[in-house]
Amino acid sequence: MSTIDIDRIELTLFGVSPAAAQSAATELEALLRQRLAGWRPDIAGTAPVALGNLDLGRVDAAARLDAPALATLIADRLIAQLDRAFARPTAATEDV
């Protein structure tokens, strides 16, 4: 069994009410558990990797995202960053 241990996710949300931010955080936790279950079994059992800070970009608050939509956006961007961080070597690199 492999696990992904996230020590902390810190987001800066401008123009989002504290209640909406808390709701999005709750949604995000459940969504990440669901989406990361079984993610990348090829790296299971490898040594821990510290990723440091990841920039997930900006979102225009004028879009008026609700908590589930905001959580989905954050999860999509986080998982894309994780995929890039653990990208498989290219064939040219493997042949060297």
QUICOR-V859008 format. One record per helix or strand of 3 or more residues. SS is the DSSP state (hx for helix, st for strand). FROM is the first residue (numbers start at 0). LEN is the number of residues. If there is no record, write none. Layout:
SS & FROM & LEN
SS & FROM & LEN
//
This chain:
hx & 17 & 19
hx & 40 & 3
hx & 60 & 3
hx & 66 & 19
hx & 90 & 4
//
